Amino acid sequence: MELLDNPVRPYAWGSRTVIADLRGEPVPSPHPQAEMWLGAHPADSSRLVHADGARTSLLEALTADPGHLLGEDRRGRWHDTLPFLLKVLAADEPLSLQAHPSLEQAAYGFERENAAGLAIDAPDRNYRDANHKPELLCALTEFHALVGFREPVETIALLRALDVPQLAAHVELLAGQPGPDGLRALFTTWITLPQSILDGLVPAVQDAAVRLASSGEGDFQREARTTLDLSERYPGDAGVLAALLLNRTTLQPGEALYLPAGNLHAYLAGAGIEIMANSDNVLRGGLTPKHVDVPELLRVLDFTAAPPPVIDGHPENGWCSYDTPAAEFRLRRWAATAQAAKVTVPAGGPRILLCTDGSVSVRGGGQAVELGRGQSLFLGAADAAARMESTSAGTQVFLASDGL
């Protein structure tokens, strides 16, 4: 049971306040801070902080003693690796339009790119590992996102409300096939348009979004404002058109989104706790200067239209548990209602505790560790069930584990 020292990723879309404030560092930070990683990903592992202040890579510690840290029952299932990656995500600007592959698609794509001689860190590489990347995001603040394909009937109404003459034939294309096939056809049409066409079409959509947003009428004010924002940030980008096909949703703190393989999405703004299978495989479709591989993206996308997959969580032994089909991870949240409130930390496999508000005392195996805001703790499989007590009012703690 040891504290963690966690790396921060300085992506350009990140916040200069959220992660710095959480960690008790000067605000604003010198550079945008987008993600704090808690886990043992090969690209950037957390470090265990020993009692004497020395630090050991969690990845190296797991390699050296998987039986003690992962548990003999988990070693074979997870191939001696930590199966999940926990993140604090803080977005001041939209992330790229993206989707993640299934396990089979990732394994095949990884081997194919290896055979082609692509370096793991090559900028035009799609698959950096052989794992899938289902993920769950739980909002810390109001969180805005585009998630999954909207029901075609609603999208047709939005496109007609925008009333862009150049899109008339595209609207009829979807109206003639208001289902997955029509969504695939329209998305493929838009994502493969020549840049010369996009340079005229995206500004026309932008002008239409201005008209719709300023009218103060209708059901699509939020979608129009989002389209306007994206078109200003990414002029001439096919992703602006593709975003018109997606559900626009807002999470309140404590609400979560589960994103399975093939779900096209883009996080727009806000802070949240994200947990995923331990992978970095991303297929991008726009709204980014990074590599976009349209044929590969089309191979992994699920064009089934459905409402945003929002999860409220359910009570479980004092915790709020966010259950998903993913075996690699499970996220739980504990919000203490008063100082000196207590809860048991479930045993079983490797776990990470992250305190996002207040402070707690964690006791187990003859040890006691104080965990303040922004601090985190690794519990190995050999650490039995621990007991946690809040030492300040308004405490909130997240628990990451596998889903077994």
C-alpha positions as CSV (number, residue, x, y, z in Angstrom):
1,M,0.0,0.0,0.0
2,E,2.0,2.9,-1.3
3,L,1.4,6.5,-2.6
4,L,1.8,7.1,-6.3
5,D,3.7,9.8,-8.2
6,N,1.8,10.3,-11.5
7,P,2.8,11.7,-14.8
8,V,0.9,14.6,-16.4
9,R,0.5,14.8,-20.2
10,P,0.8,18.4,-21.6
11,Y,-1.5,18.1,-24.7
12,A,-2.5,21.4,-26.3
13,W,-6.2,21.0,-25.5
14,G,-5.6,20.7,-21.8
15,S,-6.5,23.0,-18.9
16,R,-4.0,25.3,-17.2
17,T,-6.0,25.2,-13.9
18,V,-7.8,21.9,-13.2
19,I,-5.0,19.4,-12.8
20,A,-2.6,22.0,-11.3
21,D,-5.2,23.0,-8.7
22,L,-6.0,19.3,-7.9
23,R,-2.2,18.6,-7.3
24,G,-1.8,21.8,-5.2
25,E,0.6,23.4,-7.7
26,P,0.7,27.0,-8.9
27,V,-2.3,28.1,-11.0
28,P,-2.2,28.7,-13.9
29,S,0.3,26.1,-14.9
30,P,3.1,27.1,-17.4
31,H,1.6,24.8,-20.0
32,P,-1.7,23.1,-20.7
33,Q,-2.2,20.0,-18.6
34,A,-4.6,17.6,-20.3
35,E,-4.3,14.2,-18.5
36,M,-2.8,12.8,-15.3
37,W,-2.1,9.1,-15.8
38,L,-2.5,6.7,-12.9
39,G,-1.3,3.2,-13.9
40,A,1.4,1.2,-15.6
41,H,1.2,2.1,-19.2
42,P,4.5,1.6,-21.0
43,A,4.4,5.1,-22.4
44,D,4.2,6.8,-19.0
45,S,4.0,4.8,-15.8
46,S,3.2,6.0,-12.4
47,R,5.9,5.6,-9.7
48,L,5.5,4.0,-6.3
49,V,6.6,6.3,-3.5
50,H,8.3,4.3,-0.8
51,A,8.5,5.2,2.9
52,D,12.1,6.5,2.5
53,G,11.0,8.8,-0.4
54,A,12.6,6.6,-3.1
55,R,10.5,5.9,-6.2
56,T,10.0,2.8,-8.3
57,S,8.2,2.6,-11.6
58,L,4.9,0.8,-11.1
59,L,5.4,-0.9,-14.4
60,E,8.8,-2.3,-13.3
61,A,7.4,-3.3,-9.9
62,L,4.6,-5.3,-11.6
63,T,7.2,-7.0,-13.8
64,A,9.4,-7.9,-10.9
65,D,6.6,-9.2,-8.6
66,P,3.4,-9.9,-10.5
67,G,2.2,-12.5,-8.0
68,H,2.3,-10.2,-5.1
69,L,0.9,-7.1,-6.8
70,L,-1.5,-8.6,-9.4
71,G,-2.4,-11.8,-7.6
72,E,-2.0,-15.4,-8.9
73,D,-5.6,-15.5,-10.1
74,R,-5.1,-12.3,-12.2
75,R,-1.6,-13.0,-13.7
76,G,-2.7,-15.3,-16.5
77,R,-5.9,-13.4,-17.3
78,W,-4.0,-10.1,-17.7
79,H,-0.7,-11.5,-18.9
80,D,1.2,-10.0,-15.9
81,T,0.1,-6.5,-16.7
82,L,-2.2,-4.0,-15.0
83,P,-5.4,-4.3,-17.1
84,F,-6.7,-0.7,-16.6
85,L,-5.4,2.9,-16.9
86,L,-7.0,5.6,-14.8
87,K,-6.8,9.2,-15.8
88,V,-7.8,12.7,-14.7
89,L,-8.9,14.4,-17.9
90,A,-9.2,18.2,-18.2
91,A,-10.3,19.7,-21.5
92,D,-10.4,23.4,-22.2
93,E,-10.7,22.7,-25.9
94,P,-12.3,19.9,-28.0
95,L,-10.4,16.6,-28.5
96,S,-10.2,14.9,-31.8
97,L,-13.2,13.1,-33.3
98,Q,-12.2,9.5,-32.7
99,A,-13.2,5.9,-32.1
100,H,-11.4,2.8,-30.6
101,P,-11.1,-0.7,-32.1
102,S,-12.4,-4.0,-30.7
103,L,-9.9,-6.5,-29.3
104,E,-9.9,-8.5,-32.6
105,Q,-9.4,-5.4,-34.7
106,A,-6.6,-4.1,-32.5
107,A,-4.7,-7.4,-32.6
108,Y,-5.0,-7.6,-36.3
109,G,-4.1,-4.0,-36.9
110,F,-1.1,-4.1,-34.5
111,E,0.3,-7.2,-36.3
112,R,-0.3,-5.7,-39.7
113,E,1.5,-2.5,-38.9
114,N,4.4,-4.4,-37.3
115,A,4.7,-6.5,-40.4
116,A,4.8,-3.3,-42.5
117,G,7.8,-2.1,-40.4
118,L,6.1,0.9,-38.8
119,A,7.8,2.1,-35.7
120,I,5.6,2.1,-32.5
121,D,6.0,5.9,-32.2
122,A,5.5,6.6,-35.9
123,P,3.1,9.5,-36.4
124,D,1.1,7.6,-39.0
125,R,0.7,4.6,-36.9
126,N,-2.9,3.6,-35.8
127,Y,-2.2,0.7,-33.5
128,R,0.4,1.1,-30.7
129,D,-0.6,-2.1,-28.9
130,A,-2.7,-5.2,-29.5
131,N,-5.4,-4.3,-27.0
132,H,-8.8,-2.8,-27.2
133,K,-9.8,0.5,-25.4
134,P,-13.3,0.5,-24.0
135,E,-13.5,3.5,-21.7
136,L,-15.7,5.2,-19.0
137,L,-15.7,8.9,-18.2
138,C,-17.2,10.1,-14.9
139,A,-17.7,13.9,-14.8
140,L,-16.0,16.0,-12.1
141,T,-17.4,19.2,-13.5
142,E,-20.1,19.9,-16.1
143,F,-18.8,17.9,-19.0
144,H,-19.7,18.4,-22.7
145,A,-19.3,15.7,-25.4
146,L,-20.3,14.4,-28.7
147,V,-21.1,10.7,-28.3
148,G,-22.4,8.1,-30.9
149,F,-24.6,8.6,-33.8
150,R,-27.9,10.4,-33.3
151,E,-31.2,9.0,-34.4
152,P,-31.4,9.8,-38.2
153,V,-34.8,11.4,-37.9
154,E,-33.5,13.9,-35.4
155,T,-30.4,14.5,-37.6
156,I,-32.6,15.1,-40.6
157,A,-34.5,17.7,-38.6
158,L,-31.2,19.4,-37.5
159,L,-29.9,19.5,-41.1
160,R,-33.2,21.0,-42.4
161,A,-33.1,23.6,-39.6
162,L,-29.6,24.6,-40.7
163,D,-31.0,24.9,-44.3
164,V,-27.7,24.8,-46.2
165,P,-28.5,24.5,-49.9
166,Q,-25.3,22.6,-50.6
167,L,-26.5,19.9,-48.2
168,A,-29.9,19.3,-49.7
169,A,-28.9,16.2,-51.6
170,H,-27.1,14.8,-48.5
171,V,-30.2,15.3,-46.4
172,E,-32.3,13.4,-48.9
173,L,-29.6,10.6,-48.9
174,L,-30.2,10.1,-45.2
175,A,-33.9,10.6,-45.4
176,G,-34.1,7.8,-48.0
177,Q,-32.1,5.4,-45.7
178,P,-32.8,6.5,-42.1
179,G,-30.7,3.8,-40.4
180,P,-27.2,2.5,-40.1
181,D,-26.7,2.2,-43.8
182,G,-27.8,5.8,-44.4
183,L,-25.5,7.0,-41.6
184,R,-22.6,5.1,-43.1
185,A,-23.3,6.5,-46.6
186,L,-23.6,10.1,-45.4
187,F,-20.6,9.9,-43.0
188,T,-18.4,8.3,-45.7
189,T,-19.5,11.0,-48.3
190,W,-18.6,13.8,-45.9
191,I,-15.3,12.4,-44.6
192,T,-14.0,11.7,-48.1
193,L,-14.9,15.1,-49.7
194,P,-12.1,16.8,-51.5
195,Q,-10.6,19.7,-49.6
196,S,-11.7,22.1,-52.4
197,I,-15.3,21.2,-51.7
198,L,-14.9,21.4,-47.9
199,D,-13.4,24.8,-48.2
200,G,-16.7,26.1,-49.4
201,L,-19.1,23.7,-47.6
202,V,-17.8,24.1,-44.1
203,P,-18.1,28.0,-44.1
204,A,-21.7,27.6,-45.5
205,V,-22.5,25.3,-42.5
206,Q,-20.8,27.8,-40.2
207,D,-23.0,30.7,-41.5
208,A,-26.1,28.5,-41.1
209,A,-25.1,27.7,-37.5
210,V,-24.7,31.4,-36.8
211,R,-28.2,32.1,-38.1
212,L,-29.7,29.2,-36.1
213,A,-27.9,30.0,-32.9
214,S,-28.8,33.7,-33.0
215,S,-32.5,33.0,-33.8
216,G,-33.2,31.8,-30.3
217,E,-35.8,29.5,-31.7
218,G,-36.1,25.7,-32.3
219,D,-34.6,22.6,-30.6
220,F,-31.1,22.8,-31.9
221,Q,-29.5,25.9,-30.3
222,R,-26.9,23.8,-28.5
223,E,-26.0,21.8,-31.6
224,A,-25.7,25.1,-33.6
225,R,-23.4,26.7,-31.0
226,T,-21.2,23.5,-31.0
227,T,-21.0,23.5,-34.8
228,L,-20.0,27.2,-34.8
229,D,-17.3,26.6,-32.2
230,L,-15.8,23.6,-34.1
231,S,-15.9,25.4,-37.4
232,E,-14.0,28.3,-36.0
233,R,-11.4,26.1,-34.4
234,Y,-11.1,23.8,-37.4
235,P,-12.0,25.7,-40.6
236,G,-12.4,23.4,-43.6
237,D,-12.3,20.2,-41.5
238,A,-14.6,17.3,-42.5
239,G,-15.0,16.6,-38.8
240,V,-17.2,19.7,-38.5
241,L,-19.7,18.0,-40.8
242,A,-19.3,14.6,-39.1
243,A,-20.1,16.2,-35.8
244,L,-23.5,17.1,-37.0
245,L,-24.4,13.3,-37.0
246,L,-23.5,12.8,-33.3
247,N,-25.4,13.1,-30.0
248,R,-24.6,16.3,-28.2
249,T,-24.7,15.6,-24.4
250,T,-23.8,17.3,-21.1
251,L,-22.9,15.3,-18.0
252,Q,-23.4,16.7,-14.5
253,P,-20.8,15.8,-11.8
254,G,-21.2,12.1,-10.9
255,E,-22.7,11.1,-14.2
256,A,-20.7,8.9,-16.5
257,L,-20.4,7.8,-20.2
258,Y,-19.4,4.4,-21.3
259,L,-17.8,4.2,-24.7
260,P,-17.5,0.7,-26.3
261,A,-15.5,-0.2,-29.4
262,G,-16.7,1.6,-32.5
263,N,-18.3,4.6,-30.8
264,L,-17.5,7.8,-32.6
265,H,-17.0,10.6,-30.1
266,A,-15.3,13.8,-29.2
267,Y,-14.9,15.3,-25.7
268,L,-15.6,19.1,-25.9
269,A,-14.9,20.6,-22.5
270,G,-14.8,19.8,-18.9
271,A,-13.0,17.7,-16.3
272,G,-13.6,14.0,-15.5
273,I,-12.2,10.8,-14.2
274,E,-11.5,8.4,-17.1
275,I,-10.8,4.7,-16.8
276,M,-10.0,2.4,-19.8
277,A,-8.4,-0.8,-20.8
278,N,-4.6,-0.3,-20.8
279,S,-4.3,0.8,-24.4
280,D,-3.4,3.8,-26.5
281,N,-5.2,2.8,-29.8
282,V,-7.1,5.7,-31.4
283,L,-8.6,6.0,-34.9
284,R,-9.2,9.7,-35.6
285,G,-11.7,11.2,-38.0
286,G,-11.0,14.9,-37.8
287,L,-10.8,18.0,-35.6
288,T,-7.1,17.4,-35.1
289,P,-3.7,18.1,-36.8
290,K,-2.8,14.4,-36.0
291,H,-2.9,11.4,-38.3
292,V,-6.3,10.6,-39.8
293,D,-6.8,7.3,-41.5
294,V,-10.3,7.3,-43.0
295,P,-10.4,3.7,-44.4
296,E,-9.2,2.3,-41.0
297,L,-11.7,4.4,-39.1
298,L,-14.6,3.2,-41.3
299,R,-13.5,-0.4,-40.5
300,V,-14.1,0.1,-36.8
301,L,-17.1,2.4,-36.6
302,D,-20.5,1.3,-35.3
303,F,-23.2,3.2,-37.1
304,T,-26.0,2.0,-34.9
305,A,-27.9,5.1,-33.7
306,A,-28.7,5.2,-30.0
307,P,-29.1,7.8,-27.1
308,P,-25.9,8.8,-25.3
309,P,-24.8,5.9,-23.0
310,V,-25.1,7.8,-19.7
311,I,-24.6,5.8,-16.5
312,D,-25.7,7.2,-13.1
313,G,-24.0,4.4,-11.1
314,H,-25.7,2.3,-8.4
315,P,-25.1,2.0,-4.6
316,E,-22.8,-0.8,-3.5
317,N,-21.6,-1.2,0.0
318,G,-21.3,2.5,0.5
319,W,-19.8,3.2,-2.9
320,C,-21.4,4.3,-6.2
321,S,-20.4,1.7,-8.7
322,Y,-20.3,2.3,-12.5
323,D,-20.6,-1.1,-14.0
324,T,-19.8,-1.8,-17.7
325,P,-19.3,-5.0,-19.8
326,A,-15.5,-4.4,-19.7
327,A,-13.7,-7.0,-17.7
328,E,-10.5,-4.9,-17.5
329,F,-11.9,-2.2,-15.3
330,R,-14.4,-1.0,-12.8
331,L,-14.8,2.4,-11.3
332,R,-16.4,3.2,-8.0
333,R,-16.9,6.6,-6.3
334,W,-17.3,7.4,-2.6
335,A,-18.7,10.8,-1.5
336,A,-18.4,11.1,2.2
337,T,-21.4,12.9,3.7
338,A,-19.6,14.0,6.9
339,Q,-16.2,14.0,8.5
340,A,-15.3,10.6,10.1
341,A,-17.6,8.7,7.6
342,K,-16.1,5.3,7.0
343,V,-16.2,2.7,4.1
344,T,-14.4,-0.5,3.3
345,V,-12.2,-0.7,0.2
346,P,-13.0,-4.0,-1.5
347,A,-10.3,-6.6,-1.7
348,G,-9.3,-8.4,-4.9
349,G,-6.6,-7.7,-7.4
350,P,-4.6,-4.5,-7.9
351,R,-6.4,-1.3,-7.1
352,I,-5.8,2.5,-7.2
353,L,-7.4,5.0,-4.9
354,L,-7.6,8.7,-6.0
355,C,-8.8,11.5,-3.7
356,T,-10.3,14.4,-5.6
357,D,-11.8,16.3,-2.7
358,G,-11.1,16.5,1.1
359,S,-8.9,13.9,2.7
360,V,-9.0,10.3,4.0
361,S,-7.1,8.0,6.3
362,V,-6.6,4.5,4.7
363,R,-5.8,1.6,7.1
364,G,-5.0,-2.0,6.3
365,G,-2.4,-4.7,6.8
366,G,-1.0,-2.8,9.8
367,Q,-0.4,0.3,7.8
368,A,-2.0,3.8,7.8
369,V,-1.7,6.2,4.9
370,E,-3.1,9.7,4.8
371,L,-4.5,10.7,1.4
372,G,-5.1,14.3,0.6
373,R,-6.7,16.0,-2.4
374,G,-5.0,15.1,-5.6
375,Q,-3.1,12.2,-4.0
376,S,-3.4,8.5,-5.0
377,L,-2.6,5.1,-3.5
378,F,-1.8,1.8,-5.0
379,L,-3.0,-1.4,-3.3
380,G,-1.7,-4.7,-4.5
381,A,-3.5,-8.0,-4.6
382,A,-1.8,-9.0,-1.3
383,D,-3.3,-6.0,0.4
384,A,-6.4,-7.3,2.0
385,A,-9.6,-5.2,2.3
386,A,-8.7,-1.8,3.7
387,R,-10.8,0.6,5.8
388,M,-11.1,4.3,4.8
389,E,-12.2,7.2,6.9
390,S,-12.8,10.7,5.8
391,T,-10.8,13.3,7.8
392,S,-12.5,16.4,6.3
393,A,-16.1,17.2,5.1
394,G,-16.9,16.9,1.4
395,T,-14.4,14.1,0.7
396,Q,-14.6,12.3,-2.6
397,V,-12.5,9.3,-3.6
398,F,-12.5,7.1,-6.7
399,L,-11.5,3.5,-6.7
400,A,-10.2,1.8,-9.8
401,S,-9.9,-2.0,-10.1
402,D,-10.4,-4.7,-12.7
403,G,-14.0,-5.9,-13.4
404,L,-13.6,-9.4,-12.1
